Amino acid sequence: DKPKIDGLDVWNVLLGKEVGHPRNELLYWHGLDPEPQALRLGDSKLFFDRRHAFEGLGTDRITPAQAVKIELYKAALKPDSANPPILFNLREDPGETTDLGGTSPDTLKALRVRADTLIKELKAGRILPVATPQKSN
């Protein structure tokens, strides 16, 4: 029994024969973590735990104003326990620095529900959890 493969043919988009990606939603993983950390749906991106929003951030690509906001968010993080989610509008804030969770609670909730549904479907289809590679001796 083979696991389901979640994929779409985007070749024509890459060749410029079609405009726009055929998928409107994407789950995001960082590194080898077997669970996804974020969901993008249209212009909205929800990190389930705001700690994951700042992992691997390239400091050479942020403006001084963005750096100030990011440092404020980082200072409020709990490093060893769950943190609240963080919501961004990527069209208006491609640098992912302005949390809209407090002003868009309906969007935050809708994305969390959609993410939970997708993750449940992936696990039922045996796509998750992803096996972490083991070191060979």
Secondary structure as GFF3:
##gff-version 3
##sequence-region A 1 137
A	DSSP	alpha_helix	11	14	.	.	.	ID=ss1
A	DSSP	beta_strand	25	28	.	.	.	ID=ss2
A	DSSP	beta_strand	38	41	.	.	.	ID=ss3
A	DSSP	beta_strand	44	47	.	.	.	ID=ss4
A	DSSP	three_ten_helix	50	54	.	.	.	ID=ss5
A	DSSP	three_ten_helix	59	61	.	.	.	ID=ss6
A	DSSP	alpha_helix	64	75	.	.	.	ID=ss7
A	DSSP	beta_strand	86	89	.	.	.	ID=ss8
A	DSSP	alpha_helix	105	124	.	.	.	ID=ss9
###
